[in-house]
Amino acid sequence: MNRTAQVILNLIVGLVSFVFFIVYLFPLDAMIGHYLAEIEEQTKGKQNLKIEVASIDASLIFDTVFQEFRLYQNNEEVFYAPKVSAGISLMPLISGSLNLGFLAEYRSGSVAGKVRLAEDSVVDLDIKKVSFKEITYLTRYLEEKKMPSLSGTINGSVYFSWSSDLVSKEAEVSLKIANTKISPYFVKPLNLELPALELSTGQALVEIDGGLDKGQLNLERFNIPGPDVVLDVSGNAKLNRRNQVVRVNLGGKFSLSEKLNKILPLDAMLTGQKAPDGSYPVSVSGSLASPRVKVGEMDLSEMLKF
């Protein structure tokens, strides 16, 4: 074998050995585990993020699979999926940031997305046929606040970006929810027990479109088609530096089904406020601590205080 052929053969053997090391021997599990711990350490006092998984099946060629994936913020679970498949970019991981694409699979539906955790972080989600009951954080929150539970199937997208100092934040949300229902609920301000309500059925969908920009929440559209409650609202809300809503400016219209009208006789309560199309104009404005609520020209602010 001449010298040139020997050099080429050595290069091939070296390359194959290197690839074998990278694919089969590289301690990717340990690196990922170390980085998950680093996320907790680096976000202390800020986002306070923590990730827990039951097991990691790591791969450089195929997606890494996390079983029982849970994300916590300030010790509160904000995301859970039985199985998450993620393709992780190695170079950002080595340099101290995280860049990945993932697929979270639920019993019903999935969430696909891209995440970048760095100086300027981004979360971009695509939601397909996810049931409300799969969103454990929301379910637990409603239970703790003694609010009615929700059922329905969600499709849509969510985009959120933020800087490391949390000063600069942007968001865009577009959701469509099918077969939306609310469980029976006691309304304290009105001293009324409401039955289960249908907010969307069949091909009709609850639609939510909005975003966050420069400290302002913009609600471009919040539409509930009914039959029990029909609502069409848009507007905005100002946030303070602690991300708390301080002022609101919302306007739209609503109407109720005959079933609800028997419990809550709006025609008698809101005499002369109904619009020609049978709906009631509604607006909410001012400080969130003491908002002004109007139906037509009637001010209901004092009645709704509790």
N, C-alpha and C positions, 0 to 999 in steps of 0.2 A: 504494500500500500504506500503510495507516494505521500509526501509531506502535506500537500494541500488537502488530500482526501482525509488524512488523519486529523487535521485541524477542523475540517468541517464535521467529521464524526464526533470529535470532542465537544464541539459547540452544540450539536444536536443532543448528545447525552447530557450535557450540562443544563440545557434548556428544559429537557424532559424532567430531569431531577428537580429543577427549580419549580416547575409547574406542579409536580407531585407533592413537593413540600408545601406549596401555597394551598393546594386544594385539600390535601389530606392531613397535613401535620400542623398547619398554621393554627395557633390557639385562638380561634375566632370567638368561641364561647366565652373564654376568659376576658378577651378584649371587650366584648359586648357587655358582659357582666360588670366589668370595671367602669365602662362608660355610663351605664345605668346608675351606678353609685355616684359617679361624678356629677350627673344631672342633679341629684339630690343635694350634693355639697355646694355646687355652684349657684343654686337657686335659693339657698337659705336666706331668709329675710326679704326676698323679692317674690317670685312666683311660688316658692316652696313646693316644687314638684317632686314627686316620688313615683317610680314605676315598679310594680311587682308582677312577676310571672311565675307560673308553676314549673315550667320547663322551657328550655331553648334548644331548638334543633337548628344549629347554625350551618350556613353554607355560603361559599364564595361564588359558586356557579348558579345555584338555585336560590329562591327566596328563603330567608330565615323564618322559621315558624315559632311563634310564641303561643303557648297554651295558657289559658286563664290570664289574659292580659288586663291589668288594672292600672289606671293612672290616677294619682291623688294630687290634690292641691290644697295646701293648708290642712292636711290630714282628712280631707273630705274626698271620697271617690267621685271623680268627675267623668270617668270613661271606663267602660268594661266591655270586653268581647271574649267569648269562649275561645276564639282562635284568631290570631292575627298573623298574616304572612307579609313579610317586609323585605324589600330589596334595599340593602344598605350600601351607600357609597363609602368605600374604604378610606380614600384620601382625606375627606373632611373629618371622618372619625378619628384618624390619626392626629390631625391638627387641632382637635378639641371641639369640633362642631358636629352636628348630626344632620345628615341629608338622606332622606329615605322616601320610598313609595311603599304603600301598604294596602292590604285588603283585610278588613275586619268582617268576619263571617258570623252571622247570628242564626238562630233557629229560623227566623224569617227575615230575609233581606240581607243587605251588606252595606258597608261604608268603605269606599276606595278613596285614597287621598295621598297627598304629598306633604311632607313635613320638613321644615328646615329650622333647626335650633342653633342660632349663632348670634352675632351682634344685632342683626336684623332678622327676626324670626318670622316664619310663615306657616300657616296651616291652611290647606286647601282640600275640601272634602266634597265627595260626590255620594249622595245618599240614595239608595234604591230599596224601596219596599221594606223599610224598617218600622217595626211596630213600636208604639209608645212604651209598651211593657218591657221592651229590651233596653230602654234608656233608664238604667237603674238610678242614676243620680236624680233625674227628674221625678221618678216614682217616689223615691225616699223623701225628696224635698216637699212634695205635695202632702205626703203623709205627715211629716213633721209639722207643717203649717196648717194641718187639718183642712186642707182644700180638696175639692173634688178630684177624683182620678180621671185620667184621659185615656181614650182608646182610639185607635186609628192607624193608618199606614202612611209613612212619610216618604216622599221623594223630593229631591232638590239638591241644592249646593250651598256650602258655607265657606267663606274665605275670611281669614283673620291674619293680620300682620301687626307686629309690635317691635319696638326697639328695646335694647337691653335695659334702658332706664325706665321703660314703660311710659315715657312721655308721649311718644308718637305711636298712635294706634289707628288702624283702619279695619273695616269689616264690610262684607257684603253677604246678604242672606236672601235666598230665594227658595221657598218651600211650598209644596203642594201636598195636602193631607186628605186622604180618602177615608170615607166611613168613620167620620169623627163623632165621638160621643163623649158626654160628660156624665159622671155618676150623680145620683141624687145628692143634694147639697142644701144645708141650712144657711140662709143669708141673714146674718145678724142685724145689719142696718135696717132691713125691711121686716124682720121677724117672720120670715117665710121659709117654708120647706119646699124646695123645688124638686120635681121629679127628674129622672134621667132625661137628658136632652140630646137630640140628634142635630149636629151642626152641619154635617154633609153626608149625602147618601148617593149611591149610584155613580154616575159620571161627574156629578158636581163635586167640587173640591174646595176646601179651605185654602186660601192663597195668602202667603206672607212674603212681601218684598220690602227690603230695607237695607240699611247700612249704618256704619259709624265713620264719621270723618270730622277731624278737628274738634273733638269734644262734643259733637252733636249726634244724637241718634236720629236717623231719618227713616220714617215709616212711609214708604211710597204707596204701599197698599196692604190693607188687612181686610180680606173679604171672607165672610162666612155666608154660604148660600142657603143654609137652613136644611130642613123645614122649620125647626122649632125656634131658632134665632136666626134672623137675617141681619147682617151687619156689613157696612162698607165704611172704613175709616182710614184716614191718612194724617200725617203731621210730623212733628219732631219733638225732641226732648233734649234739654241741655244737661250735660254732665259736669260734676266738679272734678277736682284732681284725684279724688278717691273713687272715681267711677260711679258715683251715686247720682241718680236723677234728681235735679233740683227744680227744674221748671219744665212744664209740658205745654204743648199747643197742638191739640188733636181736634179733628172735625170730621163729621160724616153723617150717616143716617142708620136707623135700625127699625126693625119691626119684629113682632112676636107671633107665634102660631096661636090658633084658637085654644089649644090646650093650655098654653101659658096665660092667655088673656083671661081665662076663667079664674086662674090663681091670682094674677096681677092685672086687674082691670085698668089698663092704661087709658082707654078712652075716657073713663070717668076721672082718673087722676090728672090727666094732661089735657083737659078740655081746651079745644081750639088750637092745639099745637101740632096736629097731624098735617102732613103735607098732602097735596093733591094725589100723589101716587100711593098713599096709604102708609107711608113710612113716617118716622119721627126724626127731625134733624137733631143732632147731638153735638156738643162741643165740650172739651175739657181744657182748661187753660190756667196759667198761673203757677204758683209754687206748689210743689208736690205735697208739702206739709199741709197746705190748705188750698186745694184746687177749686176753681170755679166750674161747676158742672151745670150745663144748661141743656134743656130739651126744648127746641123751638125758642120761645122767648121766656120760658119759665126757668127760674134759677132753683136748682135742687141741691145746692151746696150744703145748706144746713141740714136738710133731711138725710143726706148720705154720710154725714160725719159719724164716726164711731171709733 
